[in-house]
Amino acid sequence: MNYVLALFLPPLSILLTGRIVVAIVTFFIWVPAIIFSGGLTHPMFILLAWILIFQAREDRLRREG
């Protein structure tokens, strides 16, 4: 579910992984990048969100197992 959210709102998806500071910084970079580039930089933020989601899941599995 979080991967799908990352397609549309990467900063919110990053926030839901528990990385508050990274989410805030990403938001303040993401909004102007979307406005000035017309969406060309959006895949970069999607990729960042997916990497952080995957990393959070791996950390959780490592702690539990």
N, CA, C, O and CB atoms as a CASP TS submission, in Angstrom:
PFRMAT TS
TARGET T0000
AUTHOR 0000-0000-0000
METHOD Language model
MODEL 1
PARENT N/A
ATOM      1  N   MET     1       0.822  -1.191   0.000  1.00  0.00           N
ATOM      2  CA  MET     1       0.000   0.000   0.000  1.00  0.00           C
ATOM      3  C   MET     1       0.870   1.260   0.000  1.00  0.00           C
ATOM      4  O   MET     1       0.578   2.234  -0.694  1.00  0.00           O
ATOM      5  CB  MET     1      -0.937  -0.005   1.208  1.00  0.00           C
ATOM      6  N   ASN     2       1.941   1.218   0.792  1.00  0.00           N
ATOM      7  CA  ASN     2       2.813   2.382   0.884  1.00  0.00           C
ATOM      8  C   ASN     2       3.547   2.617  -0.440  1.00  0.00           C
ATOM      9  O   ASN     2       3.863   3.756  -0.785  1.00  0.00           O
ATOM     10  CB  ASN     2       3.822   2.204   2.031  1.00  0.00           C
ATOM     11  N   TYR     3       3.817   1.533  -1.182  1.00  0.00           N
ATOM     12  CA  TYR     3       4.468   1.691  -2.479  1.00  0.00           C
ATOM     13  C   TYR     3       3.552   2.432  -3.456  1.00  0.00           C
ATOM     14  O   TYR     3       4.029   3.246  -4.247  1.00  0.00           O
ATOM     15  CB  TYR     3       4.861   0.316  -3.053  1.00  0.00           C
ATOM     16  N   VAL     4       2.260   2.164  -3.412  1.00  0.00           N
ATOM     17  CA  VAL     4       1.305   2.848  -4.284  1.00  0.00           C
ATOM     18  C   VAL     4       1.194   4.322  -3.886  1.00  0.00           C
ATOM     19  O   VAL     4       1.127   5.199  -4.746  1.00  0.00           O
ATOM     20  CB  VAL     4      -0.085   2.161  -4.221  1.00  0.00           C
ATOM     21  N   LEU     5       1.175   4.583  -2.593  1.00  0.00           N
ATOM     22  CA  LEU     5       1.128   5.962  -2.119  1.00  0.00           C
ATOM     23  C   LEU     5       2.371   6.731  -2.576  1.00  0.00           C
ATOM     24  O   LEU     5       2.300   7.926  -2.861  1.00  0.00           O
ATOM     25  CB  LEU     5       1.010   5.998  -0.584  1.00  0.00           C
ATOM     26  N   ALA     6       3.487   6.045  -2.641  1.00  0.00           N
ATOM     27  CA  ALA     6       4.729   6.689  -3.078  1.00  0.00           C
ATOM     28  C   ALA     6       4.655   7.153  -4.529  1.00  0.00           C
ATOM     29  O   ALA     6       5.369   8.076  -4.921  1.00  0.00           O
ATOM     30  CB  ALA     6       5.901   5.736  -2.905  1.00  0.00           C
ATOM     31  N   LEU     7       3.809   6.530  -5.319  1.00  0.00           N
ATOM     32  CA  LEU     7       3.657   6.963  -6.712  1.00  0.00           C
ATOM     33  C   LEU     7       3.045   8.355  -6.806  1.00  0.00           C
ATOM     34  O   LEU     7       3.382   9.127  -7.704  1.00  0.00           O
ATOM     35  CB  LEU     7       2.795   5.968  -7.484  1.00  0.00           C
ATOM     36  N   PHE     8       2.151   8.673  -5.882  1.00  0.00           N
ATOM     37  CA  PHE     8       1.428   9.937  -5.967  1.00  0.00           C
ATOM     38  C   PHE     8       1.955  11.002  -5.003  1.00  0.00           C
ATOM     39  O   PHE     8       2.044  12.173  -5.372  1.00  0.00           O
ATOM     40  CB  PHE     8      -0.030   9.698  -5.698  1.00  0.00           C
ATOM     41  N   LEU     9       2.302  10.613  -3.784  1.00  0.00           N
ATOM     42  CA  LEU     9       2.774  11.555  -2.764  1.00  0.00           C
ATOM     43  C   LEU     9       4.007  10.986  -2.049  1.00  0.00           C
ATOM     44  O   LEU     9       3.895  10.472  -0.937  1.00  0.00           O
ATOM     45  CB  LEU     9       1.646  11.862  -1.736  1.00  0.00           C
ATOM     46  N   PRO    10       5.164  11.076  -2.676  1.00  0.00           N
ATOM     47  CA  PRO    10       6.364  10.513  -2.064  1.00  0.00           C
ATOM     48  C   PRO    10       6.683  11.051  -0.667  1.00  0.00           C
ATOM     49  O   PRO    10       7.073  10.262   0.193  1.00  0.00           O
ATOM     50  CB  PRO    10       7.523  10.764  -2.953  1.00  0.00           C
ATOM     51  N   PRO    11       6.538  12.359  -0.394  1.00  0.00           N
ATOM     52  CA  PRO    11       6.853  12.822   0.965  1.00  0.00           C
ATOM     53  C   PRO    11       5.959  12.212   2.042  1.00  0.00           C
ATOM     54  O   PRO    11       6.432  11.904   3.136  1.00  0.00           O
ATOM     55  CB  PRO    11       6.740  14.320   1.026  1.00  0.00           C
ATOM     56  N   LEU    12       4.691  12.038   1.747  1.00  0.00           N
ATOM     57  CA  LEU    12       3.786  11.417   2.711  1.00  0.00           C
ATOM     58  C   LEU    12       4.155   9.956   2.930  1.00  0.00           C
ATOM     59  O   LEU    12       4.099   9.457   4.055  1.00  0.00           O
ATOM     60  CB  LEU    12       2.331  11.531   2.237  1.00  0.00           C
ATOM     61  N   SER    13       4.522   9.291   1.885  1.00  0.00           N
ATOM     62  CA  SER    13       4.939   7.902   1.991  1.00  0.00           C
ATOM     63  C   SER    13       6.199   7.768   2.846  1.00  0.00           C
ATOM     64  O   SER    13       6.317   6.844   3.652  1.00  0.00           O
ATOM     65  CB  SER    13       5.180   7.316   0.600  1.00  0.00           C
ATOM     66  N   ILE    14       7.127   8.688   2.665  1.00  0.00           N
ATOM     67  CA  ILE    14       8.347   8.684   3.475  1.00  0.00           C
ATOM     68  C   ILE    14       8.009   8.973   4.936  1.00  0.00           C
ATOM     69  O   ILE    14       8.600   8.381   5.839  1.00  0.00           O
ATOM     70  CB  ILE    14       9.361   9.723   2.941  1.00  0.00           C
ATOM     71  N   LEU    15       7.076   9.866   5.165  1.00  0.00           N
ATOM     72  CA  LEU    15       6.640  10.168   6.529  1.00  0.00           C
ATOM     73  C   LEU    15       6.057   8.933   7.210  1.00  0.00           C
ATOM     74  O   LEU    15       6.290   8.714   8.399  1.00  0.00           O
ATOM     75  CB  LEU    15       5.606  11.297   6.520  1.00  0.00           C
ATOM     76  N   LEU    16       5.313   8.137   6.477  1.00  0.00           N
ATOM     77  CA  LEU    16       4.705   6.944   7.045  1.00  0.00           C
ATOM     78  C   LEU    16       5.719   5.849   7.374  1.00  0.00           C
ATOM     79  O   LEU    16       5.413   4.934   8.138  1.00  0.00           O
ATOM     80  CB  LEU    16       3.677   6.407   6.096  1.00  0.00           C
ATOM     81  N   THR    17       6.917   5.934   6.806  1.00  0.00           N
ATOM     82  CA  THR    17       7.962   4.977   7.168  1.00  0.00           C
ATOM     83  C   THR    17       8.647   5.351   8.471  1.00  0.00           C
ATOM     84  O   THR    17       9.430   4.569   9.010  1.00  0.00           O
ATOM     85  CB  THR    17       8.991   4.879   6.060  1.00  0.00           C
ATOM     86  N   GLY    18       8.356   6.549   8.981  1.00  0.00           N
ATOM     87  CA  GLY    18       8.921   6.969  10.253  1.00  0.00           C
ATOM     88  C   GLY    18      10.101   7.912  10.137  1.00  0.00           C
ATOM     89  O   GLY    18      10.734   8.229  11.144  1.00  0.00           O
ATOM     90  N   ARG    19      10.406   8.360   8.956  1.00  0.00           N
ATOM     91  CA  ARG    19      11.519   9.285   8.747  1.00  0.00           C
ATOM     92  C   ARG    19      10.974  10.701   8.601  1.00  0.00           C
ATOM     93  O   ARG    19      10.767  11.193   7.492  1.00  0.00           O
ATOM     94  CB  ARG    19      12.352   8.885   7.496  1.00  0.00           C
ATOM     95  N   ILE    20      10.749  11.334   9.729  1.00  0.00           N
ATOM     96  CA  ILE    20      10.072  12.629   9.754  1.00  0.00           C
ATOM     97  C   ILE    20      10.919  13.727   9.115  1.00  0.00           C
ATOM     98  O   ILE    20      10.418  14.488   8.287  1.00  0.00           O
ATOM     99  CB  ILE    20       9.727  13.010  11.186  1.00  0.00           C
ATOM    100  N   VAL    21      12.174  13.817   9.483  1.00  0.00           N
ATOM    101  CA  VAL    21      13.043  14.884   8.966  1.00  0.00           C
ATOM    102  C   VAL    21      13.247  14.725   7.466  1.00  0.00           C
ATOM    103  O   VAL    21      13.192  15.705   6.723  1.00  0.00           O
ATOM    104  CB  VAL    21      14.406  14.877   9.691  1.00  0.00           C
ATOM    105  N   VAL    22      13.479  13.506   7.022  1.00  0.00           N
ATOM    106  CA  VAL    22      13.666  13.260   5.589  1.00  0.00           C
ATOM    107  C   VAL    22      12.391  13.609   4.827  1.00  0.00           C
ATOM    108  O   VAL    22      12.456  14.150   3.724  1.00  0.00           O
ATOM    109  CB  VAL    22      14.062  11.783   5.331  1.00  0.00           C
ATOM    110  N   ALA    23      11.239  13.304   5.405  1.00  0.00           N
ATOM    111  CA  ALA    23       9.961  13.621   4.754  1.00  0.00           C
ATOM    112  C   ALA    23       9.773  15.130   4.616  1.00  0.00           C
ATOM    113  O   ALA    23       9.315  15.605   3.577  1.00  0.00           O
ATOM    114  CB  ALA    23       8.791  13.016   5.548  1.00  0.00           C
ATOM    115  N   ILE    24      10.117  15.871   5.639  1.00  0.00           N
ATOM    116  CA  ILE    24       9.962  17.332   5.589  1.00  0.00           C
ATOM    117  C   ILE    24      10.912  17.942   4.557  1.00  0.00           C
ATOM    118  O   ILE    24      10.513  18.796   3.765  1.00  0.00           O
ATOM    119  CB  ILE    24      10.221  17.954   6.984  1.00  0.00           C
ATOM    120  N   VAL    25      12.157  17.500   4.571  1.00  0.00           N
ATOM    121  CA  VAL    25      13.134  18.014   3.596  1.00  0.00           C
ATOM    122  C   VAL    25      12.702  17.642   2.182  1.00  0.00           C
ATOM    123  O   VAL    25      12.781  18.464   1.270  1.00  0.00           O
ATOM    124  CB  VAL    25      14.557  17.457   3.889  1.00  0.00           C
ATOM    125  N   THR    26      12.248  16.414   2.002  1.00  0.00           N
ATOM    126  CA  THR    26      11.791  15.965   0.685  1.00  0.00           C
ATOM    127  C   THR    26      10.601  16.787   0.211  1.00  0.00           C
ATOM    128  O   THR    26      10.512  17.131  -0.967  1.00  0.00           O
ATOM    129  CB  THR    26      11.420  14.479   0.723  1.00  0.00           C
ATOM    130  N   PHE    27       9.688  17.101   1.121  1.00  0.00           N
ATOM    131  CA  PHE    27       8.521  17.900   0.740  1.00  0.00           C
ATOM    132  C   PHE    27       8.940  19.273   0.231  1.00  0.00           C
ATOM    133  O   PHE    27       8.435  19.746  -0.786  1.00  0.00           O
ATOM    134  CB  PHE    27       7.563  18.050   1.927  1.00  0.00           C
ATOM    135  N   PHE    28       9.872  19.913   0.948  1.00  0.00           N
ATOM    136  CA  PHE    28      10.286  21.258   0.552  1.00  0.00           C
ATOM    137  C   PHE    28      11.130  21.267  -0.714  1.00  0.00           C
ATOM    138  O   PHE    28      11.280  22.316  -1.340  1.00  0.00           O
ATOM    139  CB  PHE    28      11.056  21.907   1.672  1.00  0.00           C
ATOM    140  N   ILE    29      11.674  20.145  -1.101  1.00  0.00           N
ATOM    141  CA  ILE    29      12.380  20.051  -2.379  1.00  0.00           C
ATOM    142  C   ILE    29      11.423  19.590  -3.476  1.00  0.00           C
ATOM    143  O   ILE    29      11.528  20.027  -4.622  1.00  0.00           O
ATOM    144  CB  ILE    29      13.581  19.083  -2.271  1.00  0.00           C
ATOM    145  N   TRP    30      10.482  18.699  -3.120  1.00  0.00           N
ATOM    146  CA  TRP    30       9.561  18.092  -4.077  1.00  0.00           C
ATOM    147  C   TRP    30       8.599  19.110  -4.695  1.00  0.00           C
ATOM    148  O   TRP    30       8.390  19.100  -5.908  1.00  0.00           O
ATOM    149  CB  TRP    30       8.772  16.991  -3.400  1.00  0.00           C
ATOM    150  N   VAL    31       8.015  19.983  -3.878  1.00  0.00           N
ATOM    151  CA  VAL    31       7.018  20.929  -4.381  1.00  0.00           C
ATOM    152  C   VAL    31       7.611  21.866  -5.438  1.00  0.00           C
ATOM    153  O   VAL    31       7.043  21.965  -6.526  1.00  0.00           O
ATOM    154  CB  VAL    31       6.439  21.747  -3.225  1.00  0.00           C
ATOM    155  N   PRO    32       8.718  22.554  -5.173  1.00  0.00           N
ATOM    156  CA  PRO    32       9.280  23.410  -6.243  1.00  0.00           C
ATOM    157  C   PRO    32       9.759  22.609  -7.454  1.00  0.00           C
ATOM    158  O   PRO    32       9.665  23.080  -8.587  1.00  0.00           O
ATOM    159  CB  PRO    32      10.442  24.232  -5.696  1.00  0.00           C
ATOM    160  N   ALA    33      10.271  21.404  -7.217  1.00  0.00           N
ATOM    161  CA  ALA    33      10.733  20.587  -8.339  1.00  0.00           C
ATOM    162  C   ALA    33       9.576  20.208  -9.251  1.00  0.00           C
ATOM    163  O   ALA    33       9.725  20.202 -10.473  1.00  0.00           O
ATOM    164  CB  ALA    33      11.435  19.324  -7.830  1.00  0.00           C
ATOM    165  N   ILE    34       8.430  19.894  -8.671  1.00  0.00           N
ATOM    166  CA  ILE    34       7.250  19.568  -9.482  1.00  0.00           C
ATOM    167  C   ILE    34       6.781  20.803 -10.246  1.00  0.00           C
ATOM    168  O   ILE    34       6.413  20.704 -11.417  1.00  0.00           O
ATOM    169  CB  ILE    34       6.104  19.018  -8.592  1.00  0.00           C
ATOM    170  N   ILE    35       6.790  21.945  -9.605  1.00  0.00           N
ATOM    171  CA  ILE    35       6.296  23.179 -10.245  1.00  0.00           C
ATOM    172  C   ILE    35       7.226  23.621 -11.371  1.00  0.00           C
ATOM    173  O   ILE    35       6.768  23.934 -12.470  1.00  0.00           O
ATOM    174  CB  ILE    35       6.157  24.311  -9.204  1.00  0.00           C
ATOM    175  N   PHE    36       8.523  23.648 -11.101  1.00  0.00           N
ATOM    176  CA  PHE    36       9.449  24.206 -12.085  1.00  0.00           C
ATOM    177  C   PHE    36       9.840  23.231 -13.191  1.00  0.00           C
ATOM    178  O   PHE    36      10.141  23.659 -14.305  1.00  0.00           O
ATOM    179  CB  PHE    36      10.681  24.677 -11.394  1.00  0.00           C
ATOM    180  N   SER    37       9.842  21.928 -12.905  1.00  0.00           N
ATOM    181  CA  SER    37      10.245  20.977 -13.941  1.00  0.00           C
ATOM    182  C   SER    37       9.055  20.362 -14.656  1.00  0.00           C
ATOM    183  O   SER    37       9.228  19.640 -15.637  1.00  0.00           O
ATOM    184  CB  SER    37      11.092  19.883 -13.338  1.00  0.00           C
ATOM    185  N   GLY    38       7.861  20.638 -14.180  1.00  0.00           N
ATOM    186  CA  GLY    38       6.680  20.090 -14.819  1.00  0.00           C
ATOM    187  C   GLY    38       6.502  18.602 -14.576  1.00  0.00           C
ATOM    188  O   GLY    38       5.832  17.924 -15.355  1.00  0.00           O
ATOM    189  N   GLY    39       7.083  18.093 -13.525  1.00  0.00           N
ATOM    190  CA  GLY    39       6.927  16.688 -13.183  1.00  0.00           C
ATOM    191  C   GLY    39       8.061  15.790 -13.646  1.00  0.00           C
ATOM    192  O   GLY    39       8.016  14.580 -13.426  1.00  0.00           O
ATOM    193  N   LEU    40       9.071  16.356 -14.280  1.00  0.00           N
ATOM    194  CA  LEU    40      10.172  15.528 -14.776  1.00  0.00           C
ATOM    195  C   LEU    40      11.013  14.930 -13.652  1.00  0.00           C
ATOM    196  O   LEU    40      11.652  13.896 -13.847  1.00  0.00           O
ATOM    197  CB  LEU    40      11.058  16.347 -15.688  1.00  0.00           C
ATOM    198  N   THR    41      11.023  15.554 -12.494  1.00  0.00           N
ATOM    199  CA  THR    41      11.822  15.043 -11.376  1.00  0.00           C
ATOM    200  C   THR    41      11.022  14.117 -10.465  1.00  0.00           C
ATOM    201  O   THR    41      11.573  13.551  -9.521  1.00  0.00           O
ATOM    202  CB  THR    41      12.377  16.198 -10.565  1.00  0.00           C
ATOM    203  N   HIS    42       9.733  13.960 -10.738  1.00  0.00           N
ATOM    204  CA  HIS    42       8.888  13.129  -9.870  1.00  0.00           C
ATOM    205  C   HIS    42       9.384  11.685  -9.760  1.00  0.00           C
ATOM    206  O   HIS    42       9.340  11.132  -8.661  1.00  0.00           O
ATOM    207  CB  HIS    42       7.463  13.132 -10.388  1.00  0.00           C
ATOM    208  N   PRO    43       9.854  11.043 -10.837  1.00  0.00           N
ATOM    209  CA  PRO    43      10.366   9.669 -10.688  1.00  0.00           C
ATOM    210  C   PRO    43      11.537   9.546  -9.714  1.00  0.00           C
ATOM    211  O   PRO    43      11.704   8.505  -9.078  1.00  0.00           O
ATOM    212  CB  PRO    43      10.793   9.144 -12.029  1.00  0.00           C
ATOM    213  N   MET    44      12.331  10.579  -9.594  1.00  0.00           N
ATOM    214  CA  MET    44      13.445  10.557  -8.652  1.00  0.00           C
ATOM    215  C   MET    44      12.932  10.455  -7.211  1.00  0.00           C
ATOM    216  O   MET    44      13.498   9.720  -6.401  1.00  0.00           O
ATOM    217  CB  MET    44      14.317  11.816  -8.824  1.00  0.00           C
ATOM    218  N   PHE    45      11.879  11.180  -6.897  1.00  0.00           N
ATOM    219  CA  PHE    45      11.312  11.142  -5.555  1.00  0.00           C
ATOM    220  C   PHE    45      10.573   9.830  -5.296  1.00  0.00           C
ATOM    221  O   PHE    45      10.563   9.333  -4.171  1.00  0.00           O
ATOM    222  CB  PHE    45      10.370  12.322  -5.349  1.00  0.00           C
ATOM    223  N   ILE    46       9.958   9.275  -6.330  1.00  0.00           N
ATOM    224  CA  ILE    46       9.328   7.959  -6.193  1.00  0.00           C
ATOM    225  C   ILE    46      10.381   6.916  -5.863  1.00  0.00           C
ATOM    226  O   ILE    46      10.181   6.084  -4.978  1.00  0.00           O
ATOM    227  CB  ILE    46       8.571   7.571  -7.485  1.00  0.00           C
ATOM    228  N   LEU    47      11.486   6.959  -6.563  1.00  0.00           N
ATOM    229  CA  LEU    47      12.570   6.017  -6.308  1.00  0.00           C
ATOM    230  C   LEU    47      13.120   6.168  -4.893  1.00  0.00           C
ATOM    231  O   LEU    47      13.378   5.170  -4.220  1.00  0.00           O
ATOM    232  CB  LEU    47      13.687   6.214  -7.326  1.00  0.00           C
ATOM    233  N   LEU    48      13.301   7.394  -4.439  1.00  0.00           N
ATOM    234  CA  LEU    48      13.761   7.638  -3.073  1.00  0.00           C
ATOM    235  C   LEU    48      12.785   7.050  -2.065  1.00  0.00           C
ATOM    236  O   LEU    48      13.203   6.403  -1.104  1.00  0.00           O
ATOM    237  CB  LEU    48      13.939   9.143  -2.822  1.00  0.00           C
ATOM    238  N   ALA    49      11.500   7.264  -2.271  1.00  0.00           N
ATOM    239  CA  ALA    49      10.492   6.735  -1.350  1.00  0.00           C
ATOM    240  C   ALA    49      10.509   5.213  -1.346  1.00  0.00           C
ATOM    241  O   ALA    49      10.434   4.602  -0.280  1.00  0.00           O
ATOM    242  CB  ALA    49       9.094   7.248  -1.728  1.00  0.00           C
ATOM    243  N   TRP    50      10.604   4.591  -2.509  1.00  0.00           N
ATOM    244  CA  TRP    50      10.616   3.131  -2.573  1.00  0.00           C
ATOM    245  C   TRP    50      11.837   2.556  -1.871  1.00  0.00           C
ATOM    246  O   TRP    50      11.737   1.537  -1.188  1.00  0.00           O
ATOM    247  CB  TRP    50      10.581   2.662  -4.025  1.00  0.00           C
ATOM    248  N   ILE    51      12.978   3.194  -2.031  1.00  0.00           N
ATOM    249  CA  ILE    51      14.195   2.721  -1.349  1.00  0.00           C
ATOM    250  C   ILE    51      14.028   2.824   0.161  1.00  0.00           C
ATOM    251  O   ILE    51      14.388   1.895   0.884  1.00  0.00           O
ATOM    252  CB  ILE    51      15.433   3.533  -1.806  1.00  0.00           C
ATOM    253  N   LEU    52      13.491   3.934   0.648  1.00  0.00           N
ATOM    254  CA  LEU    52      13.309   4.106   2.087  1.00  0.00           C
ATOM    255  C   LEU    52      12.253   3.157   2.648  1.00  0.00           C
ATOM    256  O   LEU    52      12.394   2.676   3.772  1.00  0.00           O
ATOM    257  CB  LEU    52      12.924   5.542   2.394  1.00  0.00           C
ATOM    258  N   ILE    53      11.199   2.882   1.880  1.00  0.00           N
ATOM    259  CA  ILE    53      10.186   1.915   2.314  1.00  0.00           C
ATOM    260  C   ILE    53      10.804   0.529   2.414  1.00  0.00           C
ATOM    261  O   ILE    53      10.587  -0.180   3.396  1.00  0.00           O
ATOM    262  CB  ILE    53       8.983   1.900   1.341  1.00  0.00           C
ATOM    263  N   PHE    54      11.563   0.144   1.412  1.00  0.00           N
ATOM    264  CA  PHE    54      12.219  -1.163   1.421  1.00  0.00           C
ATOM    265  C   PHE    54      13.194  -1.281   2.588  1.00  0.00           C
ATOM    266  O   PHE    54      13.244  -2.310   3.262  1.00  0.00           O
ATOM    267  CB  PHE    54      12.954  -1.399   0.097  1.00  0.00           C
ATOM    268  N   GLN    55      13.963  -0.231   2.822  1.00  0.00           N
ATOM    269  CA  GLN    55      14.925  -0.226   3.923  1.00  0.00           C
ATOM    270  C   GLN    55      14.225  -0.332   5.274  1.00  0.00           C
ATOM    271  O   GLN    55      14.701  -1.046   6.156  1.00  0.00           O
ATOM    272  CB  GLN    55      15.778   1.041   3.876  1.00  0.00           C
ATOM    273  N   ALA    56      13.120   0.356   5.448  1.00  0.00           N
ATOM    274  CA  ALA    56      12.369   0.285   6.701  1.00  0.00           C
ATOM    275  C   ALA    56      11.817  -1.118   6.918  1.00  0.00           C
ATOM    276  O   ALA    56      11.835  -1.634   8.035  1.00  0.00           O
ATOM    277  CB  ALA    56      11.226   1.313   6.706  1.00  0.00           C
ATOM    278  N   ARG    57      11.330  -1.729   5.850  1.00  0.00           N
ATOM    279  CA  ARG    57      10.816  -3.096   5.966  1.00  0.00           C
ATOM    280  C   ARG    57      11.924  -4.082   6.326  1.00  0.00           C
ATOM    281  O   ARG    57      11.724  -4.969   7.156  1.00  0.00           O
ATOM    282  CB  ARG    57      10.144  -3.522   4.659  1.00  0.00           C
ATOM    283  N   GLU    58      13.083  -3.930   5.708  1.00  0.00           N
ATOM    284  CA  GLU    58      14.219  -4.813   6.010  1.00  0.00           C
ATOM    285  C   GLU    58      14.683  -4.623   7.453  1.00  0.00           C
ATOM    286  O   GLU    58      15.004  -5.601   8.128  1.00  0.00           O
ATOM    287  CB  GLU    58      15.390  -4.545   5.037  1.00  0.00           C
ATOM    288  N   ASP    59      14.722  -3.399   7.930  1.00  0.00           N
ATOM    289  CA  ASP    59      15.109  -3.142   9.322  1.00  0.00           C
ATOM    290  C   ASP    59      14.131  -3.789  10.288  1.00  0.00           C
ATOM    291  O   ASP    59      14.532  -4.372  11.296  1.00  0.00           O
ATOM    292  CB  ASP    59      15.188  -1.636   9.590  1.00  0.00           C
ATOM    293  N   ARG    60      12.845  -3.683   9.974  1.00  0.00           N
ATOM    294  CA  ARG    60      11.820  -4.286  10.828  1.00  0.00           C
ATOM    295  C   ARG    60      11.943  -5.809  10.844  1.00  0.00           C
ATOM    296  O   ARG    60      11.810  -6.432  11.897  1.00  0.00           O
ATOM    297  CB  ARG    60      10.418  -3.875  10.351  1.00  0.00           C
ATOM    298  N   LEU    61      12.194  -6.403   9.692  1.00  0.00           N
ATOM    299  CA  LEU    61      12.362  -7.864   9.625  1.00  0.00           C
ATOM    300  C   LEU    61      13.616  -8.315  10.368  1.00  0.00           C
ATOM    301  O   LEU    61      13.616  -9.370  11.002  1.00  0.00           O
ATOM    302  CB  LEU    61      12.429  -8.328   8.161  1.00  0.00           C
ATOM    303  N   ARG    62      14.674  -7.530  10.293  1.00  0.00           N
ATOM    304  CA  ARG    62      15.922  -7.871  10.967  1.00  0.00           C
ATOM    305  C   ARG    62      15.745  -7.803  12.494  1.00  0.00           C
ATOM    306  O   ARG    62      16.300  -8.629  13.219  1.00  0.00           O
ATOM    307  CB  ARG    62      17.057  -6.923  10.510  1.00  0.00           C
ATOM    308  N   ARG    63      14.970  -6.817  12.981  1.00  0.00           N
ATOM    309  CA  ARG    63      14.738  -6.713  14.414  1.00  0.00           C
ATOM    310  C   ARG    63      13.858  -7.841  14.937  1.00  0.00           C
ATOM    311  O   ARG    63      14.069  -8.338  16.043  1.00  0.00           O
ATOM    312  CB  ARG    63      14.109  -5.381  14.739  1.00  0.00           C
ATOM    313  N   GLU    64      12.867  -8.245  14.133  1.00  0.00           N
ATOM    314  CA  GLU    64      11.956  -9.290  14.562  1.00  0.00           C
ATOM    315  C   GLU    64      12.583 -10.677  14.471  1.00  0.00           C
ATOM    316  O   GLU    64      12.310 -11.542  15.303  1.00  0.00           O
ATOM    317  CB  GLU    64      10.699  -9.242  13.738  1.00  0.00           C
ATOM    318  N   GLY    65      13.412 -10.885  13.471  1.00  0.00           N
ATOM    319  CA  GLY    65      13.946 -12.234  13.231  1.00  0.00           C
ATOM    320  C   GLY    65      15.260 -12.396  13.803  1.00  0.00           C
ATOM    321  O   GLY    65      15.853 -13.469  13.692  1.00  0.00           O
TER
END
